Amino acid sequence: MGRNRPLGALLVLLTLISRFSKCDRLQDNQQLVARYKGFSLLRLLKLSGMTQIESILSLREKHEDNDDDNERKLIIFNDIILSRRLSVRLLTSPDLRPLVERHLTNDGIEYEVVVEDISLTLRSDLELNSLQHSKFYWNLENNEPTPPPPPPPHHYMRYDEIVALLTNWTKTGDSRDLVSLFSLGETFEGRDTKGITINGNRTDLPGIWIDSGIDPSNWLSPATALYVAHKIINFDDESSKKLRSRFRWFIVPVVNPDGYEHSFVADRFWRKTRRSFTEGNRTCFGADLNKNFDVHWAGAGTTDDPCSSRFRGPEPFSEMEAVNLRKGLEEKRIAGNGESLFAYLSIQSHGQFIFCPFAGKDMIKPKDYDYLFSAGKAALEASKTVEEIKEEFRFGTPPDLRYPIRGSVLDWVKETLKVNWTYAIDVFPTSDSVQFPLGHMISPAMIHPSGEQTYRIVETLIENMRSDFEIDLLFLYHGIRGNETKADAVREEL
């Protein structure tokens, strides 16, 4: 159920962007497919003991940690040492595959070939995305002059399309007085990182921040964030009206625009920023943005090698995109009357997890974990109501469910900004999905189911959040502020 409004001049701009860039984007698709032609996806069935783990680490050291766009021949998904519960997958080039298979066989590591040629799957997904792209803009052009609001996009949008769509929401019909545009700042390559506010002038309302795209290879995350934003702005069901009227929203669909665009034009599995680093005779690019915040920085799961996909950067906040996100969050945290940022939600990668802090502290929970867990548990139930998605979400901290993440934005918001309600949502599919064995590559047909599932998670989390004031009273009542030992004891009573 949507609210009627005219398309407006900026949706015409959207169609012009689409029309004039169609040939360029077709060429980009062809480059992405050619880049991974003949690459095979292998799944390791079991790693037994440190000898086999060291065997895989030696493969990674020799071949995976060269992320030059023309030379990378091996990608290892999931951390070998730290991922205790997830299968490890290898994407290997055709010329390297015989060596990899001999290496695995000689060291007694069982594996299966999941996809013989990943480029065929990639081509199919890109062709469907192009079809959905064309249908979306055809509908915009042919529904004038007074259509209902267009549905959320069914395709993965390029960054310029996303900015045009955000801008349109600030200029068109009923949303003109509701939505405004803001900038986090420029990226290394000069792109303006855009976001929107909903009820931006209502400083009396609690603020909720949503961002996505910190892992640029996961296109489903920004598409999901756009779906959530679209529904809050445009729909007139009771849920959307409640979220629209009771909260002040800050939504940034792509916090790493350079990496996001690079994943469209050069390397489908690009996970970092695009700043260049020179070490000796090597020049490599980018750092993992979710390892670049100054909390629990460095350590296991990260590296100081700039040619690795796990590169944390030379120092915390070395990346302009991390600085931009920090400044934006700091500004909104103290905007208006007092501390206005009530909750932080980051839509990140895939795996179907709802994470709460701490990401970088193994086996340590925040003192308000019970409240985070209570809301998270309700959100798990809400996630099961989307029929198209059969796999279930799980709730916990990254070390509990996956592996520690040092230098994460999740922990930084929790520990530095002191935002109580802090979550990261890893969207569809699960890390061990049979239907989509390479979770970064999801058919655009899943955008709406994933978007609706995430919307219900967000809605339910918010419904179950206590106010900061209520939590303060509870902690003061039990006399446990700043006393972790007492906090643990009180959890047992609660």
C-alpha positions as MATLAB code, in Angstrom:
seq = 'MGRNRPLGALLVLLTLISRFSKCDRLQDNQQLVARYKGFSLLRLLKLSGMTQIESILSLREKHEDNDDDNERKLIIFNDIILSRRLSVRLLTSPDLRPLVERHLTNDGIEYEVVVEDISLTLRSDLELNSLQHSKFYWNLENNEPTPPPPPPPHHYMRYDEIVALLTNWTKTGDSRDLVSLFSLGETFEGRDTKGITINGNRTDLPGIWIDSGIDPSNWLSPATALYVAHKIINFDDESSKKLRSRFRWFIVPVVNPDGYEHSFVADRFWRKTRRSFTEGNRTCFGADLNKNFDVHWAGAGTTDDPCSSRFRGPEPFSEMEAVNLRKGLEEKRIAGNGESLFAYLSIQSHGQFIFCPFAGKDMIKPKDYDYLFSAGKAALEASKTVEEIKEEFRFGTPPDLRYPIRGSVLDWVKETLKVNWTYAIDVFPTSDSVQFPLGHMISPAMIHPSGEQTYRIVETLIENMRSDFEIDLLFLYHGIRGNETKADAVREEL';
ca = [
       0.000    0.000    0.000;
       1.646    3.208   -1.134;
       0.983    6.899   -1.149;
       0.274    8.412   -4.592;
       2.657   11.052   -5.846;
       4.011   12.276   -9.221;
       7.300   10.973  -10.469;
       9.010   14.317  -10.552;
      11.934   15.626  -12.567;
      14.544   13.570  -10.772;
      13.007   10.268  -11.754;
      13.423   11.515  -15.294;
      17.058   12.027  -14.348;
      17.158    8.417  -13.217;
      15.964    7.250  -16.621;
      18.540    9.458  -18.347;
      21.311    7.970  -16.217;
      20.079    4.542  -17.204;
      19.796    5.330  -20.919;
      23.139    7.030  -21.446;
      25.138    4.519  -19.399;
      23.577    1.333  -20.767;
      26.410    0.547  -23.200;
      29.096    1.290  -20.605;
      27.408   -0.992  -18.101;
      27.081   -3.793  -20.596;
      30.835   -3.530  -21.177;
      31.407   -3.558  -17.404;
      29.358   -6.767  -17.118;
      31.462   -8.398  -19.812;
      34.660   -7.418  -17.988;
      33.406   -8.897  -14.713;
      32.541  -12.189  -16.404;
      35.847  -12.350  -18.283;
      37.787  -11.600  -15.077;
      36.569  -14.860  -13.474;
      36.199  -17.061  -16.544;
      37.002  -20.657  -15.617;
      37.320  -19.984  -11.871;
      36.060  -22.890   -9.763;
      34.526  -22.837   -6.299;
      35.743  -25.538   -3.903;
      34.345  -26.252   -0.449;
      36.587  -27.815    2.162;
      34.595  -30.496    3.977;
      36.711  -30.668    7.109;
      39.948  -29.328    8.513;
      41.517  -31.628   11.115;
      44.217  -30.155   13.315;
      46.824  -27.481   12.901;
      48.728  -29.328   10.160;
      45.838  -29.016    7.718;
      45.116  -25.454    8.816;
      48.749  -24.527    8.202;
      48.479  -26.182    4.799;
      45.670  -23.803    3.790;
      47.495  -20.860    5.302;
      50.493  -21.656    3.113;
      48.247  -21.601    0.046;
      46.912  -18.230    1.111;
      50.373  -16.829    1.704;
      51.592  -17.887   -1.733;
      48.572  -17.030   -3.852;
      45.648  -15.302   -2.151;
      47.395  -12.268   -0.724;
      47.986  -10.666   -4.096;
      44.959   -8.531   -4.855;
      46.263   -6.934   -8.037;
      43.227   -6.889  -10.303;
      44.952   -8.799  -13.081;
      46.864  -11.342  -11.015;
      44.646  -12.561   -8.178;
      44.162  -16.279   -8.691;
      42.891  -17.522   -5.335;
      40.253  -16.150   -2.956;
      39.605  -17.827    0.386;
      36.247  -17.105    1.999;
      35.978  -17.276    5.808;
      38.982  -16.986    8.066;
      40.934  -20.245    8.291;
      41.979  -19.953   11.921;
      39.078  -18.082   13.447;
      36.049  -19.508   11.642;
      35.268  -22.437   13.899;
      31.708  -23.033   12.733;
      31.693  -22.196    9.026;
      32.901  -24.102    6.005;
      35.896  -22.697    4.156;
      35.502  -22.079    0.434;
      38.200  -21.491   -2.172;
      37.729  -19.710   -5.483;
      40.602  -20.711   -7.745;
      41.678  -19.789  -11.253;
      41.779  -22.553  -13.911;
      45.580  -22.546  -14.141;
      46.003  -22.708  -10.350;
      43.299  -25.314   -9.714;
      45.458  -28.415  -10.421;
      48.076  -27.175   -7.968;
      45.403  -26.425   -5.330;
      43.795  -29.849   -5.714;
      47.157  -31.635   -5.464;
      47.974  -29.588   -2.397;
      44.679  -30.519   -0.719;
      44.950  -34.202   -1.656;
      48.549  -34.533   -0.505;
      47.654  -33.072    2.894;
      44.559  -35.235    3.291;
      42.068  -32.369    3.120;
      38.675  -33.464    1.834;
      36.883  -31.087   -0.532;
      34.151  -30.918   -3.128;
      33.809  -28.852   -6.301;
      30.673  -26.772   -5.828;
      30.787  -24.705   -9.036;
      32.948  -25.634  -12.022;
      32.920  -22.195  -13.647;
      31.734  -19.300  -11.509;
      31.658  -16.970  -14.515;
      28.596  -18.784  -15.885;
      26.669  -18.054  -12.691;
      27.959  -14.505  -12.714;
      26.858  -14.001  -16.316;
      23.372  -15.316  -15.546;
      22.984  -13.004  -12.543;
      24.230   -9.970  -14.470;
      21.885  -10.682  -17.381;
      18.933  -10.901  -14.999;
      20.087   -7.703  -13.317;
      20.192   -5.930  -16.693;
      16.682   -7.158  -17.474;
      15.341   -5.967  -14.119;
      17.191   -2.676  -14.615;
      15.456   -2.113  -17.970;
      12.027   -3.066  -16.581;
      12.410   -0.682  -13.648;
      13.124    2.335  -15.861;
      10.551    1.352  -18.466;
       7.919    1.363  -15.729;
       9.048    4.777  -14.529;
       8.802    6.266  -18.005;
       5.467    4.673  -18.910;
       3.560    5.236  -15.667;
       3.418    9.030  -15.913;
       1.789   11.351  -15.101;
       0.282   10.158  -11.793;
       1.427    6.642  -10.891;
       1.578    5.182   -7.436;
       5.059    5.348   -5.924;
       7.381    3.077   -7.910;
       8.287   -0.123   -6.108;
      11.756   -0.546   -4.639;
      14.237   -1.433   -7.385;
      14.356   -5.093   -8.415;
      17.930   -4.707   -9.585;
      21.336   -3.906   -8.122;
      21.842   -0.189   -8.669;
      25.114    1.491   -9.484;
      26.172    4.246   -7.124;
      25.038    7.125   -9.355;
      21.590    5.528   -9.579;
      21.402    5.222   -5.803;
      22.285    8.901   -5.312;
      19.688    9.920   -7.907;
      17.044    7.804   -6.164;
      17.880    9.315   -2.757;
      17.750   12.791   -4.267;
      14.375   12.036   -5.841;
      12.908   11.180   -2.443;
      13.841   14.689   -1.254;
      12.158   16.408   -4.213;
       8.987   14.517   -5.008;
       5.428   14.745   -3.711;
       4.639   13.914   -0.086;
       8.215   13.026    0.821;
       9.588   16.509    0.073;
       8.921   17.730    3.598;
       9.879   14.398    5.151;
      13.193   13.463    3.533;
      16.401   15.468    3.197;
      19.813   14.663    1.783;
      23.098   14.861    3.672;
      26.743   14.143    2.862;
      29.272   12.199    4.914;
      32.114   13.608    2.821;
      34.213   12.625   -0.176;
      35.869    9.267   -0.710;
      39.460    8.694   -1.826;
      38.356    8.709   -5.485;
      36.236   11.829   -5.006;
      32.720   10.396   -4.722;
      30.311   12.132   -2.373;
      28.975    9.690    0.228;
      25.269   10.496    0.409;
      22.603    9.617    2.933;
      19.074   10.686    3.753;
      17.340   11.821    6.902;
      13.666   11.157    7.576;
      12.156   13.658   10.032;
      15.498   15.415   10.073;
      14.108   18.515   11.793;
      12.335   16.547   14.534;
      15.060   16.689   17.169;
      12.492   15.587   19.749;
      12.361   12.118   18.161;
      14.864    9.332   18.961;
      17.392    8.892   16.160;
      18.104    5.609   14.379;
      21.086    5.223   12.064;
      21.186    2.579    9.316;
      24.156    2.078    7.023;
      25.234   -0.609    4.578;
      27.813   -1.407    1.931;
      30.840   -1.611    4.222;
      31.661   -4.844    2.329;
      31.308   -3.598   -1.258;
      31.191   -7.072   -2.803;
      27.869   -7.785   -1.112;
      25.462   -5.955   -3.432;
      22.418   -7.267   -1.582;
      23.167   -5.128    1.497;
      22.701   -1.674   -0.144;
      19.703   -3.011   -2.072;
      18.211   -4.183    1.217;
      18.862   -0.820    2.890;
      17.111    0.928   -0.016;
      14.137   -1.397    0.376;
      13.872   -0.596    4.096;
      14.144    3.154    3.428;
      11.598    2.986    0.590;
       9.060    1.218    2.763;
       9.444    3.640    5.661;
       9.040    6.633    3.328;
       6.395    5.458    0.885;
       4.112    2.847    2.423;
       0.950    3.572    4.401;
       0.527    0.324    6.305;
       0.418    0.700   10.090;
       3.991   -0.527   10.557;
       5.474    1.966    8.083;
       3.425    4.856    9.434;
       4.571    4.084   12.968;
       8.256    3.943   12.001;
       7.882    7.061    9.876;
       6.193    9.156   12.554;
       7.960    8.073   15.751;
      11.630    8.141   14.805;
      14.263   10.307   13.211;
      16.155    8.240   10.614;
      19.645    8.576    9.158;
      20.191    6.106    6.299;
      23.428    5.750    4.300;
      23.031    2.936    1.715;
      26.705    2.798    0.635;
      29.456    3.826    3.056;
      32.205    2.610    0.698;
      31.218    3.998   -2.739;
      34.676    3.527   -4.318;
      34.833   -0.162   -3.428;
      31.202   -0.622   -4.444;
      31.776    0.819   -7.908;
      34.997   -1.167   -8.310;
      33.040   -4.366   -7.685;
      30.849   -3.442  -10.697;
      33.578   -2.480  -13.139;
      36.686   -4.536  -12.327;
      36.490   -7.170   -9.581;
      33.166   -8.667   -8.473;
      34.690   -9.841   -5.173;
      36.386   -6.603   -4.151;
      36.061   -6.088   -0.367;
      38.168   -3.005    0.435;
      38.448    0.725   -0.161;
      40.494    2.017   -3.126;
      43.334    4.064   -1.636;
      46.710    2.985   -3.047;
      49.544    1.663   -0.878;
      53.110    1.159   -2.086;
      55.380   -1.304   -0.338;
      58.726   -1.961   -1.961;
      58.045   -2.637   -5.630;
      54.382   -3.487   -5.036;
      51.412   -1.154   -5.263;
      48.187   -2.491   -3.794;
      44.833   -0.937   -3.099;
      42.498   -0.443   -0.214;
      41.888   -1.541    3.362;
      39.026   -3.480    4.906;
      36.817   -0.658    6.184;
      35.355   -2.818    8.940;
      38.821   -3.339   10.422;
      39.832    0.346   10.374;
      38.151    1.743   13.515;
      40.172    2.487   16.641;
      38.684   -0.153   18.908;
      40.355   -3.555   19.453;
      42.375   -2.632   16.355;
      44.813   -5.148   14.802;
      45.364   -8.706   15.952;
      43.936  -12.020   14.774;
      41.954  -11.942   11.548;
      43.736   -8.837   10.251;
      47.078   -8.189    8.592;
      49.499   -5.345    7.907;
      50.008   -6.585    4.330;
      48.349   -4.008    2.026;
      47.947   -6.615   -0.720;
      45.711   -8.786    1.458;
      41.938   -8.592    1.474;
      42.269   -8.622    5.286;
      44.454   -5.482    5.398;
      43.389   -3.336    8.360;
      45.098   -0.170    7.121;
      48.381    1.315    8.394;
      46.601    2.833   11.408;
      43.059    3.313   12.733;
      41.002    5.699   10.609;
      43.610    5.686    7.859;
      40.776    5.467    5.333;
      38.788    8.552    4.383;
      35.608    6.478    4.333;
      36.112    5.426    7.975;
      36.740    9.060    8.954;
      33.595   10.120    7.093;
      31.505    7.509    8.889;
      33.010    8.459   12.248;
      32.287   12.162   11.773;
      28.742   11.516   10.571;
      27.936    9.292   13.530;
      29.533   11.694   16.030;
      27.522   14.575   14.619;
      24.222   12.697   14.764;
      24.974   11.290   18.212;
      24.927   14.757   19.764;
      22.548   16.473   17.309;
      19.539   18.304   18.679;
      18.570   18.049   22.313;
      21.107   15.891   24.097;
      22.183   12.473   22.901;
      19.745   11.858   20.060;
      21.150    8.709   18.416;
      19.103    5.950   20.017;
      20.100    2.959   17.880;
      22.701    1.941   15.294;
      21.963   -0.773   12.707;
      24.579   -1.785   10.132;
      23.474   -4.002    7.231;
      26.759   -5.631    6.278;
      27.558   -8.912    4.580;
      25.779  -12.259    4.169;
      25.316  -15.182    6.527;
      21.902  -14.505    8.120;
      23.190  -13.296   11.449;
      22.002  -10.612   13.835;
      25.161   -9.548   15.639;
      25.549   -7.483   18.763;
      28.816   -6.362   20.398;
      31.441   -7.224   21.123;
      32.903   -8.132   17.757;
      36.547   -7.866   18.807;
      36.407   -9.317   22.315;
      36.286  -13.086   22.322;
      33.834  -14.493   24.909;
      33.121  -11.062   26.459;
      29.618   -9.566   26.388;
      28.540   -5.980   27.057;
      26.811   -5.398   30.384;
      23.454   -4.806   28.676;
      23.706   -8.008   26.638;
      20.456   -9.366   28.078;
      18.499   -6.453   26.664;
      20.244   -6.754   23.305;
      19.517  -10.481   23.329;
      15.846  -10.028   24.230;
      15.222   -7.719   21.265;
      17.374   -9.920   19.020;
      15.431  -13.047   19.953;
      12.153  -11.385   18.982;
      13.726  -10.306   15.683;
      14.728  -13.917   14.968;
      11.078  -14.922   15.149;
      10.064  -12.052   12.869;
      12.669  -13.118   10.302;
      10.902  -16.467    9.874;
       7.753  -14.881    8.426;
       9.116  -14.387    4.881;
       8.077  -17.488    2.941;
      10.651  -17.189    0.147;
      13.555  -17.623    2.598;
      13.719  -20.978    4.372;
      17.067  -20.688    6.173;
      16.950  -19.170    9.644;
      18.835  -16.259   11.176;
      20.991  -16.685   14.273;
      21.728  -14.168   17.028;
      24.915  -13.603   19.000;
      28.290  -11.875   18.965;
      30.650  -12.330   15.992;
      33.120  -14.430   18.048;
      30.283  -16.706   19.180;
      28.842  -17.300   15.726;
      31.640  -16.589   13.282;
      34.973  -15.130   14.362;
      36.273  -11.969   16.078;
      36.354   -8.780   14.023;
      39.028   -6.347   15.207;
      38.559   -2.647   14.537;
      34.850   -2.961   13.687;
      32.370   -0.116   13.412;
      29.976   -2.172   15.563;
      32.273   -2.060   18.598;
      33.316    1.540   17.944;
      29.712    2.775   18.036;
      29.023    0.763   21.184;
      32.162    1.607   23.133;
      33.095    5.086   21.893;
      29.727    6.659   21.128;
      27.990    4.734   23.934;
      24.959    3.876   21.801;
      23.197    1.132   23.745;
      21.241   -0.423   20.885;
      23.917   -1.454   18.418;
      23.467   -4.298   15.915;
      24.935   -5.582   12.658;
      22.682   -7.551   10.317;
      24.218  -10.003    7.860;
      21.561  -10.633    5.228;
      20.491  -13.655    3.178;
      21.856  -16.279    2.464;
      23.560  -18.389    5.122;
      27.291  -18.975    4.752;
      26.643  -22.650    3.952;
      23.768  -22.094    1.503;
      23.314  -24.803   -1.108;
      21.192  -22.617   -3.390;
      23.709  -19.733   -3.301;
      27.077  -21.319   -2.434;
      28.923  -18.039   -2.977;
      26.998  -15.672   -0.725;
      28.329  -12.491   -2.326;
      26.610  -13.453   -5.592;
      22.837  -13.412   -5.080;
      20.259  -13.294   -7.845;
      18.467   -9.910   -7.980;
      15.252  -11.922   -7.663;
      16.076  -12.140   -3.945;
      16.254   -8.367   -3.356;
      12.633   -8.007   -2.295;
      12.458  -11.124   -0.073;
      15.701  -10.098    1.650;
      14.508   -6.506    1.921;
      11.211   -7.537    3.470;
      12.932   -9.917    5.874;
      15.372   -7.222    6.994;
      12.553   -4.692    7.313;
      10.742   -7.038    9.706;
      13.950   -7.560   11.675;
      14.479   -3.795   11.971;
      10.848   -3.191   12.917;
      10.923   -5.891   15.609;
      14.269   -4.816   17.058;
      12.919   -1.300   17.467;
       9.649   -2.506   18.984;
      11.616   -4.360   21.664;
      14.157   -1.683   22.532;
      13.968   -0.060   25.939;
      14.809    3.597   26.168;
      18.286    4.604   27.315;
      16.620    6.117   30.371;
      14.932    2.820   31.259;
      18.225    0.927   30.958;
      20.007    3.523   33.090;
      17.364    3.143   35.785;
      17.654   -0.655   35.720;
      21.413   -0.561   36.035;
      21.316    2.070   38.754;
      18.715    0.052   40.617;
      20.996   -2.948   40.669;
      24.039   -0.774   41.369;
      26.056   -2.276   38.561;
      27.110    0.672   36.422;
      30.793    0.116   35.684;
      30.912   -3.145   37.628;
      31.125   -6.086   35.224;
      31.228   -8.689   38.013;
      27.952   -7.485   39.479;
      26.504   -7.169   35.991;
      27.173  -10.838   35.321;
      25.498  -11.778   38.606;
      22.444   -9.646   37.883;
      22.046  -11.263   34.458;
      21.469  -14.541   36.202;
      18.694  -12.974   38.296;
      17.068  -11.228   35.353;
];
